[in-house]
Every structure is written in C-alpha cells, then in structure tokens.
Amino acid sequence: MRSNDGKLFKIHAHILKKASTYFKENFAWQRVRDAPVDVGQDSATLRVLMELLYPENAKPSIPSPELLISVLRATKDLGITSFVVRAELAAHVDAEHHPLRAWSLATAFDFPLARRNAAERYLKADSDFLDEIPSAVSLVSGMQVCELVRLIGARERVLQAGKNAISEHRWSCYQCKNGRPYPRPGSPFPCAEPYDELSFPTNPDTVEPAWRHAFLARTATMNPFAPETTSEMHFELCAAMVSNCEECKTSFAASDARQARDRLREELKDILSATLEEIAPVRACQHAFRILAHHLSQL
C-alpha cells in the first residue's frame, strides 16, 4: 500500500483482503500483489493500521487524539471490521483522557461499552469539561449532537440527585450526646443547637451524629459519585474531626453505622446506574461481546 505522502507499506494480500471489505470488493489479487495501492491515508495512520492487522507485533502506539481519530476514520473508510482491530481501538477510545471526547469517539464509531464508560467518567468528574464541548461536537453529527447535549444536561440533574441523597440520608446515633436534632419538615438544615443531656431524645433516629455535619461540610463541593466521597477513609477523617466526642467515635464504628454508610453507597450507585441506563444503554449481548473482545485483544 502507498500512503498519500508517498511511503510504501508491504502487507500480505490475504490479510488485507480478509480484514477489509474495501479491498476484498474492489481489488483483484493481481493488482494488490503487483502494484502499490493508493489508499488516501497518511503514513502515520497506515503504520498504526499495519500494527493492528498483524497481532503478533507489539501493541500499536497512538500518542495523540488526532492520530486516534485518523485511524478510526481510516478503518471506517477502508471497511476494516476485524474483531481484534475493533477491540484494540475500543481500548484506546476508553483510555482517552477527556470523557466528552471519548464519548463522542465511542458514539461516532460505535463502541457501546466505551461510550457508557465515558459517560460514567463524565458524571463522576469534578470538572464539567465545558472547554472540550467544541472538539466533542466536531466528532459527531445529527442526532448524536442532541445526545451529547442530553449527556451534559444529565450531569447537572444526577449531581443534584446525589447531593440530595447525601443530605437526606439518616445516620442513627445511639450514643452521641453532642449530636444535632434532625430538622422537622420545612425547617432549615442544620438545626442551630445540639441537644443537652437533659433534653436528649430517646429515639436515636432523630439525632444527627456530630461527625455527619463535618461530612456534609466536606462533601458540599465534591462530586457525590466520585469514589473518594464515600470512601471509608473519608468517613474516618470526618469522625476524627470530632475530637471532643468520644461517644460519636464509638458509635461511628458500630455495625449499624457501617450499614448506614453502605446503604448510602448503594443509593448513590443506583442513582448513577439509572442515569447511565437512560443516556448510554448497553444491551446485555453487546456488553458481553465487548468484554470478550477486550479480553481477546490482551492475548
């Protein structure tokens, strides 16, 4: 094959025709064997394609987003539908640093699982990546642009839902004497004063543990779906901040407190999963197919 900048690439004809419907349908054996075939791609793109078509070689290096886009477009133009090639390219799309650009690439070139992973990364990110929107829009067209706008809008909704889940989650405290009363419906949060020992209620479900206020203050500016937000280390840090409340520290380690933290993690997980299923669904057969493709690409 000959690139559009004049560089020649030698490849076995049977591999080329097996991998590419373009060559299989448009070129006879004699022409492919005896004369260079101009394919209209630059040499850097063809180099990566050769590395992809010969799986015994080292995994291809695609050092820039521009080269990845060029390779993806070349596979589409040349009709390269090889299972292994697409699995390898899906892994590269999955590794794209900017989630909006990864989502656009996965959408434009039909990588459902990479698309869902990119959407999840975007929803979990601290940044909204608004500076990446122009480049992401340039990669998609038609209804895909509407889907991108839908993803960006979904982020605001799911973040608010996650923050509501955190602020409304109940943390029962059976021992803490420095807790705050949970607000009555319609009252501002948090309540102004902690209970004193004489007025401490008998129902622990009405008491906010002292460390919970520290947790709410620290998570106010965090993405509720980021792993570190509900990590055990983060909870322990918030409990340690309540240095004058030994009872609260004790109740923090109790089994019901651990279960409350687990319930919050599950609730946030369900909120995120429901949103992803709405904006980036992956059918079960597609999911299994893509996972198998990824594993085969590692062989």
C-alpha positions as a Python dict, from the first residue, in 0.01 Angstrom:
ca = {
    (1, 'M'): (0, 0, 0),
    (2, 'R'): (110, 355, -63),
    (3, 'S'): (27, 646, 167),
    (4, 'N'): (-72, 986, 39),
    (5, 'D'): (273, 1115, 139),
    (6, 'G'): (444, 853, -78),
    (7, 'K'): (555, 593, 177),
    (8, 'L'): (516, 225, 85),
    (9, 'F'): (388, -43, 322),
    (10, 'K'): (421, -414, 244),
    (11, 'I'): (139, -635, 363),
    (12, 'H'): (21, -985, 276),
    (13, 'A'): (-266, -962, 34),
    (14, 'H'): (-473, -1230, 207),
    (15, 'I'): (-453, -1042, 540),
    (16, 'L'): (-554, -716, 372),
    (17, 'K'): (-850, -869, 191),
    (18, 'K'): (-962, -1067, 493),
    (19, 'A'): (-958, -762, 721),
    (20, 'S'): (-1101, -505, 481),
    (21, 'T'): (-1425, -529, 287),
    (22, 'Y'): (-1299, -235, 79),
    (23, 'F'): (-1004, -433, -60),
    (24, 'K'): (-1199, -757, -83),
    (25, 'E'): (-1468, -599, -302),
    (26, 'N'): (-1267, -352, -510),
    (27, 'F'): (-926, -502, -580),
    (28, 'A'): (-832, -819, -763),
    (29, 'W'): (-546, -1034, -633),
    (30, 'Q'): (-314, -946, -922),
    (31, 'R'): (-342, -572, -867),
    (32, 'V'): (-285, -594, -491),
    (33, 'R'): (20, -818, -539),
    (34, 'D'): (200, -643, -824),
    (35, 'A'): (136, -271, -786),
    (36, 'P'): (111, -26, -496),
    (37, 'V'): (-242, 55, -393),
    (38, 'D'): (-308, 418, -309),
    (39, 'V'): (-537, 428, -7),
    (40, 'G'): (-554, 802, 60),
    (41, 'Q'): (-423, 781, 417),
    (42, 'D'): (-109, 935, 566),
    (43, 'S'): (188, 720, 665),
    (44, 'A'): (137, 761, 1042),
    (45, 'T'): (-218, 627, 1011),
    (46, 'L'): (-112, 335, 790),
    (47, 'R'): (169, 245, 1031),
    (48, 'V'): (-86, 202, 1311),
    (49, 'L'): (-316, 3, 1081),
    (50, 'M'): (-30, -234, 995),
    (51, 'E'): (41, -287, 1364),
    (52, 'L'): (-326, -360, 1422),
    (53, 'L'): (-354, -604, 1132),
    (54, 'Y'): (-52, -805, 1245),
    (55, 'P'): (-149, -901, 1602),
    (56, 'E'): (179, -1083, 1666),
    (57, 'N'): (352, -745, 1671),
    (58, 'A'): (369, -517, 1975),
    (59, 'K'): (55, -322, 2060),
    (60, 'P'): (34, -8, 1846),
    (61, 'S'): (132, 326, 1990),
    (62, 'I'): (-125, 601, 1931),
    (63, 'P'): (30, 901, 2108),
    (64, 'S'): (-222, 1171, 2018),
    (65, 'P'): (-602, 1211, 1995),
    (66, 'E'): (-560, 1339, 1638),
    (67, 'L'): (-387, 1017, 1531),
    (68, 'L'): (-652, 805, 1703),
    (69, 'I'): (-926, 993, 1517),
    (70, 'S'): (-738, 947, 1189),
    (71, 'V'): (-703, 572, 1248),
    (72, 'L'): (-1070, 535, 1339),
    (73, 'R'): (-1176, 717, 1025),
    (74, 'A'): (-939, 505, 815),
    (75, 'T'): (-1088, 182, 949),
    (76, 'K'): (-1432, 313, 857),
    (77, 'D'): (-1326, 432, 509),
    (78, 'L'): (-1143, 107, 431),
    (79, 'G'): (-1412, -118, 576),
    (80, 'I'): (-1183, -281, 834),
    (81, 'T'): (-1418, -482, 1052),
    (82, 'S'): (-1169, -718, 1216),
    (83, 'F'): (-1283, -823, 1563),
    (84, 'V'): (-936, -783, 1716),
    (85, 'V'): (-874, -446, 1548),
    (86, 'R'): (-1200, -301, 1679),
    (87, 'A'): (-1133, -439, 2027),
    (88, 'E'): (-792, -273, 2034),
    (89, 'L'): (-930, 58, 1911),
    (90, 'A'): (-1213, 42, 2166),
    (91, 'A'): (-949, 12, 2440),
    (92, 'H'): (-773, 323, 2304),
    (93, 'V'): (-1102, 515, 2298),
    (94, 'D'): (-1166, 402, 2655),
    (95, 'A'): (-826, 539, 2756),
    (96, 'E'): (-891, 887, 2609),
    (97, 'H'): (-827, 1137, 2888),
    (98, 'H'): (-1120, 1373, 2826),
    (99, 'P'): (-1453, 1193, 2886),
    (100, 'L'): (-1659, 1408, 2646),
    (101, 'R'): (-1417, 1344, 2362),
    (102, 'A'): (-1409, 973, 2449),
    (103, 'W'): (-1789, 967, 2448),
    (104, 'S'): (-1802, 1136, 2107),
    (105, 'L'): (-1547, 895, 1957),
    (106, 'A'): (-1728, 594, 2102),
    (107, 'T'): (-2060, 723, 1968),
    (108, 'A'): (-1933, 815, 1622),
    (109, 'F'): (-1754, 481, 1570),
    (110, 'D'): (-2000, 254, 1753),
    (111, 'F'): (-1824, 135, 2068),
    (112, 'P'): (-2121, 96, 2310),
    (113, 'L'): (-1927, -9, 2620),
    (114, 'A'): (-1661, 261, 2574),
    (115, 'R'): (-1946, 510, 2531),
    (116, 'R'): (-2102, 405, 2861),
    (117, 'N'): (-1764, 414, 3039),
    (118, 'A'): (-1700, 766, 2907),
    (119, 'A'): (-2045, 881, 3023),
    (120, 'E'): (-1978, 737, 3370),
    (121, 'R'): (-1640, 911, 3389),
    (122, 'Y'): (-1803, 1238, 3290),
    (123, 'L'): (-2073, 1210, 3556),
    (124, 'K'): (-1810, 1129, 3822),
    (125, 'A'): (-1565, 1402, 3721),
    (126, 'D'): (-1511, 1717, 3927),
    (127, 'S'): (-1490, 1925, 3608),
    (128, 'D'): (-1773, 1982, 3360),
    (129, 'F'): (-1518, 1989, 3072),
    (130, 'L'): (-1706, 2271, 2901),
    (131, 'D'): (-1387, 2369, 2717),
    (132, 'E'): (-1398, 2028, 2544),
    (133, 'I'): (-1750, 2068, 2406),
    (134, 'P'): (-1645, 2223, 2070),
    (135, 'S'): (-1400, 1942, 1992),
    (136, 'A'): (-1653, 1681, 2108),
    (137, 'V'): (-1928, 1830, 1889),
    (138, 'S'): (-1695, 1826, 1586),
    (139, 'L'): (-1670, 1445, 1610),
    (140, 'V'): (-2043, 1373, 1596),
    (141, 'S'): (-2327, 1475, 1371),
    (142, 'G'): (-2706, 1493, 1351),
    (143, 'M'): (-2889, 1329, 1638),
    (144, 'Q'): (-2558, 1244, 1805),
    (145, 'V'): (-2514, 1614, 1885),
    (146, 'C'): (-2851, 1608, 2060),
    (147, 'E'): (-2738, 1305, 2260),
    (148, 'L'): (-2423, 1493, 2365),
    (149, 'V'): (-2634, 1787, 2485),
    (150, 'R'): (-2852, 1538, 2671),
    (151, 'L'): (-2547, 1392, 2846),
    (152, 'I'): (-2427, 1737, 2956),
    (153, 'G'): (-2773, 1820, 3091),
    (154, 'A'): (-2799, 1485, 3268),
    (155, 'R'): (-2483, 1563, 3464),
    (156, 'E'): (-2645, 1858, 3640),
    (157, 'R'): (-2952, 1654, 3729),
    (158, 'V'): (-2767, 1350, 3858),
    (159, 'L'): (-2526, 1560, 4064),
    (160, 'Q'): (-2820, 1729, 4235),
    (161, 'A'): (-2985, 1392, 4296),
    (162, 'G'): (-2663, 1262, 4450),
    (163, 'K'): (-2623, 1566, 4676),
    (164, 'N'): (-2985, 1528, 4788),
    (165, 'A'): (-2924, 1161, 4870),
    (166, 'I'): (-2627, 1255, 5089),
    (167, 'S'): (-2801, 1541, 5271),
    (168, 'E'): (-3120, 1341, 5334),
    (169, 'H'): (-2952, 1018, 5443),
    (170, 'R'): (-3025, 919, 5804),
    (171, 'W'): (-2736, 835, 6037),
    (172, 'S'): (-2874, 682, 6357),
    (173, 'C'): (-2662, 756, 6664),
    (174, 'Y'): (-2727, 554, 6980),
    (175, 'Q'): (-2453, 703, 7198),
    (176, 'C'): (-2362, 1052, 7076),
    (177, 'K'): (-2453, 1323, 7329),
    (178, 'N'): (-2325, 1602, 7106),
    (179, 'G'): (-2548, 1534, 6809),
    (180, 'R'): (-2784, 1779, 6645),
    (181, 'P'): (-3158, 1715, 6603),
    (182, 'Y'): (-3264, 1631, 6251),
    (183, 'P'): (-3478, 1912, 6107),
    (184, 'R'): (-3853, 1888, 6102),
    (185, 'P'): (-4013, 1902, 5754),
    (186, 'G'): (-3984, 2251, 5614),
    (187, 'S'): (-3720, 2367, 5862),
    (188, 'P'): (-3370, 2481, 5756),
    (189, 'F'): (-3073, 2247, 5782),
    (190, 'P'): (-2877, 2203, 6000),
    (191, 'C'): (-3052, 2287, 6326),
    (192, 'A'): (-2881, 2554, 6527),
    (193, 'E'): (-2809, 2394, 6864),
    (194, 'P'): (-2717, 2044, 6984),
    (195, 'Y'): (-2928, 1876, 7250),
    (196, 'D'): (-2804, 1888, 7605),
    (197, 'E'): (-2808, 1573, 7815),
    (198, 'L'): (-3140, 1651, 7982),
    (199, 'S'): (-3331, 1715, 7661),
    (200, 'F'): (-3159, 1436, 7461),
    (201, 'P'): (-3435, 1239, 7281),
    (202, 'T'): (-3483, 869, 7337),
    (203, 'N'): (-3526, 799, 6965),
    (204, 'P'): (-3177, 787, 6804),
    (205, 'D'): (-3324, 835, 6457),
    (206, 'T'): (-3394, 1197, 6543),
    (207, 'V'): (-3029, 1277, 6616),
    (208, 'E'): (-2761, 1386, 6369),
    (209, 'P'): (-2421, 1248, 6478),
    (210, 'A'): (-2164, 1522, 6526),
    (211, 'W'): (-1931, 1381, 6259),
    (212, 'R'): (-2211, 1395, 6000),
    (213, 'H'): (-2200, 1774, 5999),
    (214, 'A'): (-1829, 1755, 5919),
    (215, 'F'): (-1906, 1509, 5641),
    (216, 'L'): (-2171, 1734, 5485),
    (217, 'A'): (-1942, 2036, 5501),
    (218, 'R'): (-1654, 1849, 5334),
    (219, 'T'): (-1868, 1693, 5061),
    (220, 'A'): (-2055, 2013, 4971),
    (221, 'T'): (-1809, 2089, 4691),
    (222, 'M'): (-1729, 1727, 4596),
    (223, 'N'): (-1884, 1513, 4326),
    (224, 'P'): (-2114, 1273, 4517),
    (225, 'F'): (-2028, 989, 4278),
    (226, 'A'): (-1651, 1024, 4300),
    (227, 'P'): (-1511, 716, 4481),
    (228, 'E'): (-1332, 927, 4742),
    (229, 'T'): (-1656, 1098, 4851),
    (230, 'T'): (-1795, 789, 5022),
    (231, 'S'): (-1467, 609, 5084),
    (232, 'E'): (-1417, 469, 5432),
    (233, 'M'): (-1106, 684, 5469),
    (234, 'H'): (-1312, 997, 5409),
    (235, 'F'): (-1571, 893, 5666),
    (236, 'E'): (-1296, 817, 5918),
    (237, 'L'): (-1143, 1159, 5858),
    (238, 'C'): (-1476, 1327, 5930),
    (239, 'A'): (-1514, 1123, 6251),
    (240, 'A'): (-1162, 1216, 6358),
    (241, 'M'): (-1251, 1585, 6319),
    (242, 'V'): (-1498, 1544, 6607),
    (243, 'S'): (-1214, 1522, 6857),
    (244, 'N'): (-1426, 1619, 7159),
    (245, 'C'): (-1688, 1347, 7112),
    (246, 'E'): (-1568, 1002, 7223),
    (247, 'E'): (-1921, 862, 7212),
    (248, 'C'): (-1958, 969, 6848),
    (249, 'K'): (-1630, 799, 6758),
    (250, 'T'): (-1752, 482, 6926),
    (251, 'S'): (-2088, 484, 6750),
    (252, 'F'): (-1914, 555, 6419),
    (253, 'A'): (-1752, 210, 6433),
    (254, 'A'): (-2074, 30, 6530),
    (255, 'S'): (-2228, -215, 6285),
    (256, 'D'): (-2543, -6, 6227),
    (257, 'A'): (-2324, 293, 6136),
    (258, 'R'): (-2128, 83, 5886),
    (259, 'Q'): (-2456, -42, 5739),
    (260, 'A'): (-2579, 318, 5706),
    (261, 'R'): (-2266, 408, 5507),
    (262, 'D'): (-2313, 102, 5287),
    (263, 'R'): (-2676, 199, 5224),
    (264, 'L'): (-2566, 544, 5111),
    (265, 'R'): (-2311, 395, 4870),
    (266, 'E'): (-2578, 164, 4726),
    (267, 'E'): (-2825, 450, 4690),
    (268, 'L'): (-2570, 662, 4502),
    (269, 'K'): (-2479, 362, 4286),
    (270, 'D'): (-2845, 309, 4194),
    (271, 'I'): (-2890, 677, 4103),
    (272, 'L'): (-2584, 670, 3878),
    (273, 'S'): (-2679, 338, 3716),
    (274, 'A'): (-3032, 457, 3638),
    (275, 'T'): (-2896, 771, 3472),
    (276, 'L'): (-2641, 575, 3268),
    (277, 'E'): (-2908, 331, 3155),
    (278, 'E'): (-3113, 626, 3035),
    (279, 'I'): (-2838, 812, 2845),
    (280, 'A'): (-2599, 531, 2745),
    (281, 'P'): (-2775, 193, 2747),
    (282, 'V'): (-2575, -119, 2664),
    (283, 'R'): (-2771, -429, 2573),
    (284, 'A'): (-2659, -745, 2753),
    (285, 'C'): (-2540, -914, 2433),
    (286, 'Q'): (-2341, -607, 2332),
    (287, 'H'): (-2190, -585, 2678),
    (288, 'A'): (-2077, -949, 2673),
    (289, 'F'): (-1945, -913, 2318),
    (290, 'R'): (-1736, -607, 2404),
    (291, 'I'): (-1593, -767, 2717),
    (292, 'L'): (-1495, -1074, 2516),
    (293, 'A'): (-1338, -853, 2252),
    (294, 'H'): (-1136, -670, 2515),
    (295, 'H'): (-1004, -995, 2661),
    (296, 'L'): (-912, -1130, 2321),
    (297, 'S'): (-717, -811, 2249),
    (298, 'Q'): (-498, -885, 2551),
    (299, 'L'): (-388, -1223, 2412),
}
